[in-house]
Amino acid sequence: MNQNLCYFALNFFMRLTLFLLAIVFLAGCKKPQAFEYRDIKDFKVANLGFDKSTISMSLVYFNPNSFGVDLKHVDCDVYVDHNYLGKYVLDTLMHISKRSEFALPSRMDVDMRNLFKNTFHALLSQDVLLEVNGNTRLGKAGIFVNVPFTYSGRHKLSFF
């Protein structure tokens, strides 16, 4: 009888421990927030052509999450004054620390025909509207989720 009581108590405590661990795990797993855009640095035209050009830059973002995340994939469309500029895709795995700024090395092919539509307007205007819509895969401990993001902001241009 004493052996059955020990077996029952051990079984009960094992189940209670698993239940409490499951609650702690589920409480600690909240969906990551989207990154906040901060700045563009190191802008360069890598290849200039009439139909297509390649630009490179570092995009600076802030991770507002209270935990570090892994960035696995970025896929977005970029628009200037509502005209399609190009598609940006980043397929690499990088770790991003909690509540910190980080830079994404970026390279994008630009459709020059769409860019030429905006050239005259950009020369006359002091600023342009930059819009970015896309998805990213963020994760922690090997579990990844899709996080959509959008950005819209006016940027000053100075040609002279």
Secondary structure as UniProt FT lines:
FT   HELIX           2..28
FT   STRAND          36..47
FT   STRAND          52..62
FT   STRAND          69..80
FT   TURN            81..82
FT   STRAND          83..90
FT   STRAND          94..96
FT   TURN            98..99
FT   STRAND          101..111
FT   HELIX           112..124
FT   STRAND          127..140
FT   TURN            141..142
FT   STRAND          143..156
//
